[in-house]
Amino acid sequence: MINKNFQPFPELATARLVLRQVRKEDIDQIFEMLSNEEVAKYDYFRPVQSKEEAMKFIDRWEHELEENEEITW
């Protein structure tokens, strides 16, 4: 079995991009992304209709991190 440990959260950076842990303060950008029909078309979710729905994604990502299940950049 693979021993997953995501602490500290891995951060990947290039000259043009930084992949870091999603934070609750990112709600406006996460809502913009998750409410976009074009984005949802290529993923497993339907577009969210509210920031509350988007916050559920952030909460789930935090829980998955705490449980060492997976990470989401």
QUIHUHU-V791406 format. One record per residue. N is the residue number from 1. RES is the residue in one small letter. PHI is phi as a letter, one per 20 degrees, with the letter a starting at -180 (* if undefined). OMEGA is omega as a letter, one per 20 degrees, with the letter a starting at -180 (none if undefined). Layout:
n:N res:RES phi:PHI omega:OMEGA
n:N res:RES phi:PHI omega:OMEGA
This chain:
n:1 res:m phi:* omega:r
n:2 res:i phi:e omega:r
n:3 res:n phi:e omega:a
n:4 res:k phi:e omega:r
n:5 res:n phi:b omega:a
n:6 res:f phi:d omega:r
n:7 res:q phi:c omega:i
n:8 res:p phi:f omega:a
n:9 res:f phi:f omega:a
n:10 res:p phi:f omega:r
n:11 res:e phi:d omega:r
n:12 res:l phi:d omega:a
n:13 res:a phi:c omega:r
n:14 res:t phi:c omega:r
n:15 res:a phi:f omega:a
n:16 res:r phi:d omega:a
n:17 res:l phi:b omega:r
n:18 res:v phi:c omega:r
n:19 res:l phi:d omega:a
n:20 res:r phi:c omega:r
n:21 res:q phi:f omega:r
n:22 res:v phi:f omega:a
n:23 res:r phi:c omega:r
n:24 res:k phi:g omega:r
n:25 res:e phi:f omega:r
n:26 res:d phi:e omega:a
n:27 res:i phi:g omega:a
n:28 res:d phi:f omega:a
n:29 res:q phi:f omega:r
n:30 res:i phi:f omega:r
n:31 res:f phi:f omega:r
n:32 res:e phi:g omega:a
n:33 res:m phi:f omega:a
n:34 res:l phi:f omega:r
n:35 res:s phi:e omega:a
n:36 res:n phi:e omega:a
n:37 res:e phi:f omega:a
n:38 res:e phi:f omega:r
n:39 res:v phi:f omega:a
n:40 res:a phi:f omega:a
n:41 res:k phi:g omega:a
n:42 res:y phi:d omega:r
n:43 res:d phi:c omega:a
n:44 res:y phi:e omega:a
n:45 res:f phi:d omega:r
n:46 res:r phi:e omega:a
n:47 res:p phi:g omega:r
n:48 res:v phi:f omega:a
n:49 res:q phi:d omega:a
n:50 res:s phi:b omega:r
n:51 res:k phi:f omega:r
n:52 res:e phi:f omega:r
n:53 res:e phi:f omega:r
n:54 res:a phi:f omega:r
n:55 res:m phi:f omega:r
n:56 res:k phi:f omega:r
n:57 res:f phi:f omega:a
n:58 res:i phi:f omega:r
n:59 res:d phi:f omega:r
n:60 res:r phi:f omega:r
n:61 res:w phi:f omega:r
n:62 res:e phi:f omega:r
n:63 res:h phi:f omega:r
n:64 res:e phi:f omega:r
n:65 res:l phi:f omega:r
n:66 res:e phi:g omega:a
n:67 res:e phi:e omega:a
n:68 res:n phi:l omega:r
n:69 res:e phi:e omega:r
n:70 res:e phi:a omega:r
n:71 res:i phi:c omega:r
n:72 res:t phi:c omega:r
n:73 res:w phi:e omega:none
